[in-house]
Amino acid sequence: MENYITILDFAVLPIVLFIIYFVFLTARNKWYPKGHPWRPYFIPALTLKIIGAIAITLIYVYYYKGGDTINYFAQAKVINSALEDSFVKWFGLLTRIPSQYSTGYYQYISQLIWYPDDAATYYTCAVTAVVNLFTFQTLLPTAVVFATISFTGIWAMFRTFATIYPHLAKHLAICICFIPSVIVWGSGIFKDTICMFALGWLCYTVFEILIKRNFSFPNIILLIISVIILRFIKVYILMAFLPAIVLWILFNYSKSIKDVAARIMLIIIVTSATIAVSYYIFTRMGEESLGRYSLEKIAKTVVITRDYIIEKSSDESSAYDLGEYTSIQDMILKAPAAINVTLFRPYIWESKKVLVMLTALESLLFLLITIKVIIVVGLGRVWRTIVTDPNIQFFLIFTLVFSFAIGLTSGNFGTLSRYKIPCLPFYGMALVLIYYKNMPLSKKLFRPIGL
């Protein structure tokens, strides 16, 4: 295999790190002076993202000796080689405008394995190509820049909810910035890194616009960019987010309606409309806009995706099987098992490799905290807390819809550990809010019951 990490990486990396820390330390001192409650989390969260990016890149290069992050980087170098011809040709490849057989492009497109049929993966290569221009096409510095870009979205998400719940800033920081799998899999050269950036900024701009009524130009632009990124790279994240945010708007604003009957009627109407519009999008518009994620094709897509992952996995011991499902009805019946596998598996005894074991330990922690919340708070109060807080409803709707989709399609614990990271901060925040809306801050959540 080509040596993707060279002496140039170690020459460029210190320069990139110096620039990043200079910019972010300056920003911290300006926005979060000494005494600010968010200051202690800013640089540590950034540093862990950078460490995660370097660590996972080294693992892919020297342990796996290949994989997604290496392939994206290699394809990005092919795109950038078009600059030797012309900027116009490079830009055409970057935006995927020319057809596969366009004159003058074949020598490049013939090397770009995802160009013809897989736009989502190809656009990840295109983003990598742009970053490569600033890192002299070096792997480790490019991964670090990816981590830094992702951090801005993660921090935007933290700012959003820490503003709403300032007394829980520390706990929210743990949920958003310091979950190990989110740090590792949301930091390297991956689709997931780009999507965590977009998801974070999507949360921030939606809440800025809807709560603060801040319709500033930067917010609108960031909202549009976030939606476009998710639409083209991982549309199912957007599909899980949209119904959650629509219902959040409904439950948040319906509280201001004093008439109980009118409030219930509004909830019924908007919920029904959301279901109807979602059905229309996934059927009538699905073939044209969503392709294999349309309702007509999604059952087939699930089976194909699962079987492909299991077949291509080099570690058969990491595979899991939720049983057969060939229709939407079958899939719905698998929802509890799919959600469970996303949030709480692999179990310790299902772990055959070190990386899977680390994921299992994290999943076990989520399971233990969930059990603790249910036992300490009580099912009755848990339910009342959920139905009275639109933010918790938003977190849980997104978590359940997303974890259902990911748990059903992954088929492999290694793949699942990466795919599930968008929902983990939301589930963590839901647990934190349910617990501390019923318990004093002195009652620690992140430790075993009785300690």
C-alpha positions in Angstrom: 0.0 0.0 0.0 1.1 3.5 -0.8 2.8 5.3 2.1 0.1 7.9 2.8 1.9 9.4 5.8 5.2 11.0 4.8 7.8 13.3 6.3 5.8 16.2 4.8 2.9 15.3 7.2 5.2 15.9 10.2 6.5 19.2 8.7 3.0 20.6 8.0 1.2 19.3 11.1 2.9 21.6 13.6 2.1 24.6 11.4 -1.5 23.6 11.1 -1.8 23.0 14.8 -0.2 26.4 15.6 -2.7 28.2 13.3 -5.6 26.3 14.8 -4.7 26.9 18.4 -3.8 30.5 17.8 -7.2 31.2 16.3 -9.2 29.2 18.9 -7.3 30.5 21.9 -7.9 34.0 20.7 -11.6 33.2 20.2 -11.8 31.7 23.7 -10.2 34.7 25.3 -12.5 37.0 23.5 -15.8 35.2 23.9 -15.2 33.2 27.1 -13.0 35.3 29.5 -11.8 33.9 32.8 -14.8 33.0 35.0 -17.1 32.2 32.0 -18.8 28.9 32.7 -18.1 27.5 29.2 -14.4 28.4 29.2 -13.1 25.1 30.8 -14.6 23.0 28.0 -13.6 24.9 24.9 -10.0 24.0 24.3 -10.2 20.5 25.9 -13.0 19.6 23.6 -11.1 20.9 20.6 -7.9 19.1 21.7 -9.7 15.8 22.1 -11.2 16.1 18.6 -7.7 16.7 17.2 -6.3 13.7 19.1 -9.2 11.6 17.9 -8.5 12.6 14.3 -4.8 11.7 14.5 -5.5 8.5 16.4 -8.1 7.1 14.0 -6.0 8.1 11.0 -3.0 6.2 12.3 -5.2 3.2 13.0 -6.5 3.2 9.5 -3.1 3.6 8.0 -1.1 1.2 10.1 -3.7 -1.2 11.6 -6.4 -1.5 8.9 -3.9 -0.6 6.1 -6.8 1.0 4.2 -10.4 1.9 4.5 -12.8 4.8 4.0 -10.6 7.7 5.2 -7.6 6.5 3.1 -9.8 6.1 0.0 -11.4 9.6 0.4 -7.9 11.1 0.7 -6.6 9.2 -2.4 -9.6 10.2 -4.5 -9.2 13.8 -3.4 -5.7 13.8 -4.8 -7.1 12.6 -8.1 -9.5 15.5 -8.2 -6.8 18.0 -7.3 -4.5 16.7 -10.1 -7.0 18.3 -12.5 -5.5 21.7 -11.4 -2.5 20.8 -13.6 -4.9 21.2 -16.6 -7.1 24.1 -15.5 -9.1 25.5 -12.7 -12.3 25.1 -14.7 -11.7 21.4 -15.1 -10.9 21.0 -11.4 -14.1 22.9 -10.4 -16.1 20.8 -12.8 -14.9 17.6 -11.1 -15.3 19.2 -7.6 -19.0 20.0 -8.3 -19.6 16.7 -10.3 -21.0 18.6 -13.2 -19.5 16.8 -16.2 -21.0 13.5 -17.3 -19.0 10.3 -17.0 -18.1 10.5 -20.7 -17.4 14.2 -21.1 -14.6 15.1 -23.4 -11.4 16.0 -21.5 -12.5 14.5 -18.2 -12.2 10.8 -18.8 -8.6 10.5 -17.5 -9.8 11.7 -14.1 -13.3 10.3 -13.9 -12.0 6.8 -14.9 -10.0 6.9 -11.6 -12.8 8.3 -9.5 -14.7 5.2 -8.4 -17.7 7.0 -6.8 -18.1 9.7 -9.4 -20.8 8.0 -11.6 -23.1 6.4 -9.0 -22.4 7.5 -5.4 -22.8 11.2 -5.1 -22.8 11.2 -1.2 -19.4 9.5 -1.1 -18.0 11.5 -3.9 -18.9 14.8 -2.3 -16.9 13.7 0.8 -13.9 13.2 -1.5 -14.6 16.7 -3.0 -14.6 18.3 0.5 -11.3 16.5 1.2 -9.9 17.8 -2.0 -10.6 21.4 -1.0 -9.1 20.9 2.5 -6.1 19.3 0.8 -5.2 22.5 -1.0 -4.5 24.1 2.4 -2.5 21.2 3.8 -0.3 20.5 0.8 -2.1 17.2 0.3 -0.9 15.7 3.6 -3.1 13.1 5.4 -2.6 13.9 9.1 -3.0 17.7 8.7 -6.1 17.2 6.6 -7.6 15.0 9.3 -6.9 17.6 11.9 -8.6 20.3 9.8 -11.6 18.0 9.4 -11.7 17.6 13.2 -11.5 21.4 13.7 -14.3 22.0 11.2 -16.4 19.4 13.0 -15.7 20.9 16.4 -17.3 24.2 15.3 -20.6 22.4 14.7 -20.3 20.4 17.9 -19.6 23.6 19.9 -22.5 25.3 18.2 -24.8 22.5 19.4 -23.4 22.9 22.9 -23.9 26.7 22.9 -27.5 26.1 21.8 -28.5 23.9 24.7 -26.2 25.4 27.3 -27.9 28.7 26.7 -31.3 27.1 27.4 -30.0 25.1 30.4 -27.1 27.2 31.8 -27.1 25.3 35.2 -26.4 22.0 33.3 -23.5 23.3 31.2 -21.1 20.8 32.5 -23.4 17.8 32.0 -24.3 19.0 28.5 -20.7 19.4 27.6 -20.1 15.8 28.6 -23.0 14.7 26.4 -22.0 16.8 23.3 -18.3 17.2 23.4 -16.8 14.3 25.4 -18.5 11.1 24.3 -15.6 8.9 23.2 -17.1 7.4 20.0 -18.3 10.9 18.9 -14.7 12.2 19.4 -13.1 9.4 17.4 -15.6 8.7 14.6 -16.6 12.3 14.2 -13.1 13.7 13.8 -11.3 11.9 11.0 -11.8 12.1 7.2 -15.3 10.6 7.2 -18.8 11.4 6.1 -19.7 11.4 9.7 -17.3 14.2 10.5 -18.8 16.5 7.9 -22.3 15.5 9.0 -21.6 16.3 12.7 -20.5 19.7 11.6 -23.8 20.2 9.7 -26.0 18.7 12.4 -24.5 20.9 15.0 -25.0 24.1 13.0 -28.5 23.0 12.0 -29.5 22.7 15.6 -27.9 26.1 16.4 -29.5 28.0 13.5 -33.0 26.4 13.9 -33.0 27.3 17.6 -31.7 30.8 17.0 -34.3 31.4 14.4 -37.3 29.8 16.2 -36.5 30.8 19.8 -34.6 34.1 19.5 -36.2 35.1 16.3 -32.7 35.9 15.0 -33.2 35.9 11.2 -29.7 37.2 10.6 -28.0 36.6 7.3 -25.2 34.3 8.7 -27.9 32.2 10.5 -29.9 31.7 7.3 -26.7 30.9 5.2 -25.5 28.4 7.8 -29.0 26.8 7.9 -29.0 26.4 4.1 -25.5 25.0 4.1 -26.3 22.5 6.8 -29.4 21.3 5.1 -27.5 21.0 1.7 -24.7 19.0 3.3 -27.0 16.6 5.1 -29.2 16.3 2.0 -26.3 15.3 -0.2 -24.1 13.3 2.2 -26.4 11.5 4.6 -30.0 12.3 3.8 -31.4 10.0 6.5 -30.0 12.3 9.2 -32.1 15.0 7.8 -35.1 12.7 7.5 -34.9 11.9 11.2 -34.3 15.5 12.2 -37.2 17.2 10.3 -40.2 15.4 11.9 -38.5 15.9 15.3 -38.1 19.6 14.8 -41.6 20.0 13.4 -43.1 18.3 16.5 -40.7 20.3 18.7 -42.2 23.5 17.2 -45.7 22.2 17.7 -45.3 21.2 21.4 -43.2 24.3 22.2 -45.7 26.8 20.9 -48.9 25.0 21.7 -48.1 25.6 25.4 -49.1 29.2 24.9 -52.7 28.2 23.9 -54.8 28.4 27.1 -57.8 26.5 25.7 -57.1 22.8 26.3 -59.5 21.6 23.6 -57.9 24.0 21.0 -54.4 22.9 22.0 -55.3 19.2 21.7 -56.9 19.9 18.3 -53.9 21.7 17.1 -51.6 18.9 18.2 -53.7 16.4 16.4 -53.9 18.4 13.2 -50.2 19.3 13.0 -49.1 15.7 13.9 -51.4 14.3 11.3 -50.1 16.8 8.7 -46.5 15.9 9.6 -47.2 12.2 9.0 -49.0 12.9 5.8 -46.3 15.2 4.4 -43.6 12.7 5.4 -45.5 10.0 3.6 -45.8 12.2 0.5 -42.1 13.0 0.6 -41.1 9.3 1.0 -43.4 8.1 -1.8 -44.4 10.7 -4.4 -41.1 12.7 -4.1 -39.0 9.8 -3.0 -38.2 8.3 -6.3 -36.9 11.6 -7.7 -35.4 13.2 -4.6 -34.6 10.4 -2.1 -33.9 7.5 -4.4 -33.2 4.3 -2.4 -34.5 6.0 0.8 -38.0 6.4 -0.6 -40.7 4.4 1.2 -41.2 2.1 -1.8 -37.5 1.1 -1.8 -36.4 1.5 1.8 -37.2 -2.1 2.8 -35.1 -3.4 -0.2 -32.4 -0.8 0.6 -32.2 -2.0 4.2 -31.7 -5.6 3.2 -29.1 -4.8 0.5 -27.2 -2.4 2.8 -27.1 -4.9 5.7 -26.1 -7.8 3.5 -23.4 -5.8 1.8 -21.9 -4.7 5.1 -21.9 -8.2 6.5 -20.4 -9.6 3.3 -17.6 -7.0 3.1 -16.8 -7.0 6.8 -13.5 -8.6 7.5 -14.6 -9.4 11.0 -17.6 -11.8 10.9 -17.6 -12.0 14.7 -18.8 -8.3 14.8 -21.9 -9.0 12.7 -25.3 -9.0 14.2 -28.7 -10.1 12.8 -32.1 -8.8 13.7 -33.9 -11.4 11.6 -35.6 -11.2 8.3 -37.6 -8.3 7.1 -38.9 -7.7 3.6 -41.6 -5.1 4.1 -42.3 -1.9 6.0 -44.5 -3.9 8.5 -41.6 -6.3 9.2 -39.3 -3.3 9.8 -41.7 -1.6 12.2 -41.9 -4.8 14.3 -38.1 -4.8 14.5 -38.1 -1.2 15.9 -37.4 -2.1 19.6 -34.6 -4.5 18.7 -33.1 -1.9 16.2 -33.2 0.9 18.8 -31.7 -1.4 21.4 -28.8 -2.4 19.2 -28.0 1.2 18.4 -28.1 2.5 21.9 -27.0 -0.4 24.1 -25.1 -2.9 22.0 -22.7 -4.5 21.5 -22.8 -6.2 24.9 -19.5 -7.0 26.6 -19.7 -10.7 25.6 -20.3 -9.7 22.0 -17.0 -7.9 21.8 -14.2 -9.8 20.0 -11.8 -6.9 19.2 -10.4 -3.9 21.1 -12.3 -1.2 19.2 -15.6 -3.1 19.6 -14.9 -3.6 23.3 -14.5 0.1 23.7 -17.8 0.7 22.0 -19.3 -2.0 24.2 -18.1 -0.2 27.4 -19.6 3.0 26.2 -22.9 1.3 25.3 -22.9 -0.4 28.8 -22.5 3.1 30.4 -25.5 4.4 28.4 -27.5 1.3 29.5 -26.6 1.8 33.2 -27.4 5.5 33.2 -30.7 4.8 31.5 -31.6 2.2 34.2 -30.5 4.6 36.9 -32.7 7.4 35.6 -35.7 5.1 35.4 -35.1 3.7 38.9 -34.2 6.9 40.7 -36.8 9.2 38.9 -39.5 6.6 38.5 -41.4 5.7 35.3 -44.3 8.1 36.2 -42.1 11.1 36.7 -40.0 10.2 33.6 -43.1 10.2 31.5 -44.5 13.5 33.0 -41.1 15.1 32.5 -41.0 14.1 28.8 -44.5 15.2 28.0 -44.0 18.6 29.6 -40.6 19.5 28.0 -40.6 20.0 24.2 -36.7 19.9 24.1 -36.7 16.4 25.7 -39.3 15.4 23.2 -37.2 16.7 20.3 -34.1 14.8 21.6 -36.0 11.5 22.0 -37.9 11.7 18.7 -34.7 12.3 16.8 -32.9 9.6 18.8 -35.6 6.9 18.4 -36.1 7.6 14.6 -32.4 7.7 13.9 -31.4 4.8 16.0 -34.2 2.7 14.5 -32.9 3.4 11.0 -29.2 2.8 11.8 -29.8 -0.3 13.9 -31.8 -1.9 11.2 -29.4 -1.2 8.4 -25.9 -1.6 9.8 -25.5 -5.3 10.5 -22.1 -4.9 11.9 -21.0 -3.5 15.3 -17.9 -1.9 13.9 -19.9 0.0 11.3 -22.7 0.8 13.8 -20.3 2.4 16.2 -19.5 5.0 13.6 -23.0 5.4 12.1 -24.8 6.0 15.4 -22.8 9.0 16.6 -25.3 11.7 15.6 -27.9 10.4 18.0 -25.7 9.8 21.1 -25.5 13.5 22.2 -29.2 13.9 21.9 -29.9 10.7 23.9 -27.4 11.8 26.5 -29.0 15.2 26.8 -32.4 13.6 27.2 -31.2 11.5 30.1 -29.5 14.5 31.7 -32.6 16.7 31.5 -35.0 14.0 32.7 -32.8 13.3 35.7 -32.0 16.8 36.8 -35.5 18.1 36.3 -36.4 15.8 39.2 -33.1 15.6 41.2 -30.9 18.3 42.7 -27.5 18.9 41.0 -25.8 17.4 44.1 -27.2 14.0 43.0 -24.6 12.8 40.5 -25.8 11.1 37.4 -22.5 9.9 36.0 -21.8 7.4 38.7 -23.3 4.1 39.9 -26.4 4.2 42.1 -25.5 4.4 45.8 -22.1 5.9 45.4 
